[in-house]
Amino acid sequence: MADSALSRAVRWDTVVGALLVVLLLFSFSFVDGFGNALNLSFLIGNTLPIALIALPMTLLVVAGEIDLSVASTAGLSGSVMGALWNQGMAIETIIPLCLVLGVVCGLVNGLLVTRLGLPSLAVTIGTLAAYRGIAQIVLGSDAVTDFPVQYQDFAAGRIGDTFVPRAFPLFLVLLAVAVVVLHATPFGRSAFAIGANEEAARFAGIRVKRQKLLLFVATGFMASLTGVFWALHYASARYDNATGLELSVVAAVLLGGIDFDGGKGTLGGAIAGVFLLGALQNVMSLLNVSAQSQIVVTGVLLVVSVLGPRVGRQISVARAGRRAAAPTPVP
């Protein structure tokens, strides 16, 4: 019983949540400017693009796949948004079209992986370059900045005098939906089963290819939504929007305890990883740490996030082996 309680206490996602709390307590106490409403709003607003894509990415990695084209999909979405706005199309029409574009991008990735049997890592590295190239063709080197004020206010404004961004409640709704889907539905249980053992899941009657295809489509959709949010939040649509965001998303998801091989992890851990990474980057900026050094820290965290849970599992297996090998006391 004590061993079980201890293993729950040192579970990786629990450790990440504890680290987030410690970092916040330290930052509020010792980092000048961290606790003011403007900075907290800035922190959350800058973290939201990572958090939005992390929702479907978590489900995708749990199922044993990955999508590295998410940042390029976001950039393509922003480019199309800017190009169509320049042509005089209404923003209410542009945004749904951009979301459909994201679905198409995710569908292309999913079909290449599920129908042709190609590895998702290689496929999405290819589409990462392809989608970014298309974005540059669509918009060139132009920057579109004159989007409707009310949309920019929603993406970048705060609720009254609080530090809460106006877009944050929408994220909470999406988070609640993702938590229910992953942890309380047959679809989520199937994702864990696929990630743990794809062949066994197939023999159990799970439609593996269809489920993976849906997860790629959902990831493309959310990446496109993130591209729209990015362009409105930063009041600029450019072909290079969100460049490098895929590294932050993957680092945050793996940091939160999602196993890169699939089959393990919690969405709560992933979101804790997202905000731990976001808070750490914010603190480093306030402490005038260079952007290059921040990239180094992100890379180190990515390595630690892959290594940490594996070391923890090896320790657990070793402890279990020692308990099994221990002689049974004679009554």
Beta strands, then each sheet from edge to edge (+ up, - down):
end
